[in-house]
Amino acid sequence: MGEPFENSEAWKSARMLTNLVYEQCRRGTLAKDFGLRDQLQRAAVSVMNNIAEGWESLHAAEKRQAYNIARRSCGEVRSMSYVLIDNHFITEAEQGELLTLCVQSGKLISGLIRSLGDR
């Protein structure tokens, strides 16, 4: 058996992203915008869970599919960060932190996809 997904840098980065999203969603007016808050939290959790799902899969095609979903969810969180900043739910510094973690997670997920090669 290989390394557990919890040791994966991609999963650790996604966990940090998810924790940051949850922290931001507990504060201020965002806590009361249930639709946006729930969508944002679901997207962040999707990044984490799809990395774990892909990691645990035995089939390369399933791994690739799960990692691609994780990467798309990263993009969703990144896109929603602009809704957050445009509507004054978070500061520019907070958006910067969110964007940095989205980009970092996305790059690490891309590395997982590349590691599959043509399998």
C-alpha positions, -999 to 999 in steps of 0.1 A, spaced: 0 0 0 13 35 -9 14 67 11 -20 78 26 -36 108 8 -32 127 41 6 129 33 -1 144 -2 10 180 -5 -20 186 -28 -44 173 -2 -27 193 26 -30 225 5 -67 217 -3 -73 213 35 -57 247 42 -79 262 14 -110 245 29 -102 258 64 -97 293 51 -130 292 33 -148 280 64 -131 307 85 -142 334 61 -177 320 59 -182 322 97 -176 360 97 -197 391 89 -224 392 63 -211 362 44 -222 341 73 -258 352 66 -256 347 28 -266 311 29 -266 304 -8 -231 318 -15 -216 305 17 -229 270 11 -217 270 -26 -183 282 -16 -179 256 12 -191 228 -11 -166 238 -37 -137 239 -12 -146 206 3 -149 191 -32 -112 200 -38 -102 181 -7 -125 151 -12 -118 146 -49 -80 145 -42 -86 119 -16 -110 100 -39 -85 100 -68 -56 91 -45 -75 60 -32 -87 48 -67 -68 19 -82 -76 29 -118 -58 57 -136 -89 69 -155 -108 73 -122 -78 90 -106 -76 115 -135 -114 122 -134 -113 128 -96 -82 151 -99 -99 170 -128 -130 176 -107 -107 188 -78 -90 212 -102 -123 225 -115 -136 230 -80 -104 251 -73 -114 272 -102 -149 276 -88 -135 288 -54 -112 312 -73 -141 326 -93 -163 330 -62 -135 349 -45 -143 377 -70 -180 377 -59 -167 379 -23 -145 409 -30 -169 427 -53 -196 425 -27 -174 435 2 -176 401 21 -138 399 23 -108 424 21 -83 425 -8 -58 408 15 -82 380 23 -90 375 -13 -52 374 -20 -48 347 5 -77 327 -10 -63 331 -45 -28 321 -34 -42 288 -19 -64 282 -50 -34 286 -73 -11 265 -51 -37 237 -48 -44 238 -85 -7 235 -94 -3 205 -70 -34 188 -85 -20 194 -120 12 176 -108 -9 147 -97 -26 146 -131 9 148 -149 22 120 -126 -4 97 -142 13 102 -176 -6 85 -204 -20 57 -182 
